[in-house]
Amino acid sequence: MKKIVYIAGLLLSFSMLAHATEITVMALFKDKAMLVIDGKKRLVKKDKRTPEGVLLITANSEVAVLEVDGKTGKYSLGTHISAAPVELSEKEGFRMHQKSDGHYRPIGSINGYTVKFMVDTGATTIAMNAFQAKRLGLKYKRKGIPVRVGTANGVALGYKLKLNTVKLGNITVRNVETIVLEGGSPSEVLLGMSFLSEVNVETRNKVMILRKKF
């Protein structure tokens, strides 16, 4: 039985904080979330608000939906959000600003070819369609392993293989797993966890910061 790899994405939406200046999602449960807000642990239940004004709308083991400063966002386990000013030199890492639709679309490269990504923390791997793979010169049918892939539109045929290098700014990750799907979906190259798990991710004021792991 072939393994199904789920790439249907969980796209995070981050909000600027007003009353709480620092929030970290420490643990997630059904209808409950453990948050650290300005250094204080808060176990928050569904439809309840913390003393700092953070409302838990809903939660499961993967994501919490929070209302912060009147704005609603989806936050995954380990997410850190801060209203503090972002101070980051080019040597320290890579940062990207949230677009008006709530997504992050950094420009980087795959195997030396320029690529515009869309960050998707719900994607198991980097994912792209067959047309994008051909543009990058990937011999996915010859070198890839056929897999069945769960997408928003159902189960599709994909090919799993390794990318030599994936680069954002001065951050380079080697031997990164990707899935190539037959057809035109996904329409954008999804920057999934096969890359993101290799870096430290932080979000401040609608800016996502990636730093190298040492």
Long-range contacts (C-beta under 8 A, 24 or more apart in sequence): 2-146, 2-147, 2-148, 3-147, 3-148, 4-147, 4-148, 4-149, 4-150, 4-155, 5-124, 5-125, 5-147, 5-148, 5-149, 5-150, 5-158, 5-160, 5-179, 6-122, 6-124, 6-149, 6-150, 7-120, 7-122, 7-123, 7-124, 7-125, 7-127, 7-149, 7-150, 7-151, 7-179, 7-186, 7-190, 7-192, 8-122, 8-123, 8-150, 8-151, 8-152, 9-120, 9-121, 9-122, 9-123, 9-190, 9-192, 10-62, 10-63, 10-74, 10-76, 10-120, 10-121, 10-122, 11-74, 11-102, 11-103, 11-118, 11-119, 11-120, 11-121, 11-122, 12-73, 12-74, 12-75, 12-76, 12-79, 12-102, 12-119, 12-121, 12-203, 13-72, 13-73, 13-74, 13-98, 13-102, 14-73, 14-75, 14-81, 14-98, 14-102, 14-203, 14-206, 14-208, 15-68, 15-69, 15-71, 15-72, 15-73, 15-81, 15-206, 16-69, 16-71, 16-83, 16-205, 16-206, 17-68, 17-69, 17-81, 17-82, 17-83, 18-53, 18-68, 18-69, 18-83, 19-52, 19-53, 19-54, 19-69, 20-50, 20-52, 20-53, 20-54, 20-68, 20-83, 21-82, 21-83, 21-84, 22-80, 22-81, 22-82, 22-83, 22-84, 23-54, 23-66, 23-68, 23-75, 23-79, 23-80, 23-81, 23-82, 24-78, 24-79, 24-80, 24-81, 25-64, 25-75, 25-76, 25-77, 25-78, 25-79, 25-80, 27-77, 28-59, 28-60, 28-61, 28-62, 28-63, 28-64, 28-77, 29-59, 29-60, 29-61, 30-59, 30-60, 30-61, 31-58, 31-59, 32-56, 32-59, 33-59, 33-64, 33-66, 35-64, 76-121, 76-122, 79-203, 80-202, 80-203, 81-203, 81-204, 82-202, 82-203, 82-204, 82-205, 83-204, 83-205, 84-204, 84-205, 85-204, 85-205, 86-204, 86-205, 86-207, 86-209, 88-209, 90-169, 90-170, 91-170, 92-211, 93-169, 93-170, 93-171, 93-199, 93-200, 93-209, 93-210, 93-211, 93-212, 94-168, 94-169, 94-170, 94-171, 94-209, 94-210, 94-211, 95-207, 95-208, 95-209, 95-210, 96-207, 96-208, 96-210, 97-206, 97-207, 98-206, 98-207, 98-208, 104-208, 105-188, 106-168, 106-191, 108-166, 108-167, 108-168, 108-169, 108-191, 109-165, 109-166, 109-167, 110-136, 110-163, 110-165, 110-166, 110-167, 110-189, 111-136, 111-137, 111-138, 111-163, 111-164, 111-165, 112-165, 113-137, 115-189, 116-188, 116-189, 117-168, 117-188, 117-189, 117-190, 117-191, 118-188, 118-189, 118-190, 118-191, 119-191, 119-196, 119-208, 120-190, 120-191, 120-192, 121-192, 121-193, 121-196, 122-192, 123-190, 123-191, 123-192, 123-193, 124-179, 124-192, 124-193, 124-194, 125-160, 125-176, 125-177, 125-178, 125-179, 125-192, 125-193, 125-194, 126-163, 126-166, 126-176, 126-177, 126-178, 126-179, 126-189, 126-190, 126-191, 126-192, 126-194, 126-195, 127-158, 127-178, 127-179, 127-180, 127-181, 127-186, 127-189, 127-190, 127-192, 128-178, 128-179, 128-180, 128-181, 128-186, 128-189, 128-190, 129-180, 129-181, 129-182, 129-183, 129-184, 129-185, 129-186, 129-187, 130-180, 130-181, 130-182, 130-183, 130-184, 131-184, 132-180, 132-189, 133-180, 138-163, 138-178, 138-180, 140-180, 144-180, 147-179, 149-179, 149-181, 151-181, 151-185, 151-186, 153-185, 156-181, 156-182, 156-183, 156-185, 157-181, 157-182, 158-182, 166-195, 168-210, 169-210, 171-199, 171-210, 171-211, 171-212, 173-198, 173-199
